[in-house]
Amino acid sequence: MQVTIKNAQLGQATSLLFDLNLKRKQSRHRTEFIKILAERSKKVEEQRKQIAEEHSKKDDEGKAIINDDRYDIEDQKAFKEDYQELLDESLIIEGGDAQGMLKTVKKVLDECDKEFSGQEAVVYDYLCEQFEKGDGAE
């Protein structure tokens, strides 16, 4: 089994899974899955800062100018393009040690009886799609 999650969906997927009431094995595997998503989210944030620094105005020493904890971006269009490229990249979690965890999280999503609406419903649908796509990749 292989599951692919776009960087842009990491935070919302984490929130949705975090809020589900689960016990025992399901809870442990959900937590393991969330840790993988959180690790990737941290890397994505570090890369976002790198991109911002690359596109920011520099001071006399060549360091990025930061005002009110925000980078002073010189070329907004180029920054947005590079950042969107980062968000479009995907995290791939597959087989091996993750096999049992992925099957459990898929089962949790398949059997979930919680009602979702709005953005949560969109994220739930996205996650279900990703697990269905990855189900044949064993």
C-alpha positions in Angstrom: 0.0 0.0 0.0 1.2 3.5 -0.8 -0.4 6.8 0.2 0.4 10.2 -1.4 -0.4 13.4 0.4 0.3 16.8 -1.2 2.2 19.2 1.0 -0.7 21.7 0.7 -3.0 19.2 2.4 -0.7 18.2 5.3 -2.1 20.6 8.0 -5.8 20.0 7.2 -5.3 16.2 7.0 -3.5 16.3 10.4 -6.4 18.3 12.0 -9.1 16.1 10.6 -7.4 12.9 11.8 -6.4 14.4 15.2 -10.1 15.2 16.0 -11.4 11.6 15.5 -12.2 9.7 18.6 -10.3 6.4 18.4 -9.1 3.7 20.8 -6.2 1.3 21.1 -4.6 0.2 17.8 -6.5 2.7 15.7 -5.4 5.6 18.0 -1.8 4.4 18.0 -1.7 4.1 14.2 -3.4 7.4 13.7 -0.8 9.0 16.0 2.0 7.4 14.1 0.5 8.7 10.8 0.1 12.2 12.2 3.7 12.2 13.3 4.8 11.5 9.8 2.6 14.3 8.5 3.9 16.7 11.2 7.5 15.9 10.3 6.9 16.7 6.7 5.0 19.9 7.6 8.0 21.0 9.6 10.3 20.4 6.6 7.9 22.2 4.3 7.9 25.2 6.6 11.7 25.3 6.7 11.7 25.2 2.9 9.1 28.0 2.8 11.5 30.1 4.9 14.3 29.3 2.5 12.3 30.3 -0.5 11.2 33.5 1.3 14.8 34.3 2.2 16.0 33.7 -1.4 13.3 36.1 -2.7 13.7 38.8 0.0 15.5 42.1 -0.2 19.0 42.0 1.3 20.7 44.4 3.6 24.3 45.7 3.1 25.7 42.5 4.6 23.6 40.3 2.2 21.2 39.1 4.8 17.5 38.9 4.3 15.5 41.9 5.5 12.8 41.0 7.9 10.1 43.5 9.1 7.6 42.5 11.8 8.7 38.8 11.5 8.0 38.8 7.8 10.5 38.6 5.0 10.5 41.7 2.7 9.9 39.9 -0.5 11.4 41.6 -3.6 9.6 39.6 -6.3 6.2 38.4 -5.1 5.4 36.6 -8.3 8.5 34.5 -8.3 8.1 33.8 -4.6 4.5 32.6 -5.1 5.5 30.4 -8.0 8.3 28.7 -6.1 6.1 28.4 -3.0 3.2 26.9 -5.0 5.7 24.4 -6.5 6.6 23.4 -3.0 2.9 23.0 -2.0 2.3 20.8 -5.1 5.0 18.3 -4.1 3.8 15.2 -2.3 4.7 13.1 0.7 4.7 9.4 -0.2 4.2 6.8 2.6 4.5 3.3 1.5 4.7 -0.4 2.5 7.4 -1.9 4.7 7.0 -0.9 8.4 4.2 1.5 7.5 1.9 -1.2 5.9 -0.1 -2.0 9.0 -0.4 1.6 10.0 -1.7 2.6 6.5 -4.2 -0.2 6.5 -5.5 0.8 9.9 -5.9 4.5 9.0 -7.6 3.5 5.7 -10.0 1.3 7.8 -10.6 4.3 10.2 -11.5 6.5 7.2 -13.7 3.8 5.6 -15.7 3.2 8.8 -15.8 6.7 10.1 -19.4 7.7 11.1 -18.6 11.3 11.9 -20.5 13.8 9.7 -18.2 16.3 8.0 -19.2 19.5 6.3 -17.5 22.4 4.5 -13.7 22.2 4.3 -13.6 19.1 6.6 -15.7 17.2 4.1 -13.4 18.2 1.3 -10.3 17.1 3.3 -12.0 13.8 4.3 -12.9 13.1 0.6 -9.3 13.9 -0.4 -7.8 11.5 2.2 -10.2 8.7 1.2 -9.2 9.2 -2.4 -5.5 9.0 -1.6 -6.0 5.8 0.4 -8.1 4.2 -2.3 -5.5 5.1 -5.0 -2.8 3.6 -2.9 -4.6 0.4 -2.0 -3.5 -1.3 -5.1 0.2 -0.3 -4.7 1.4 -3.2 -2.5 
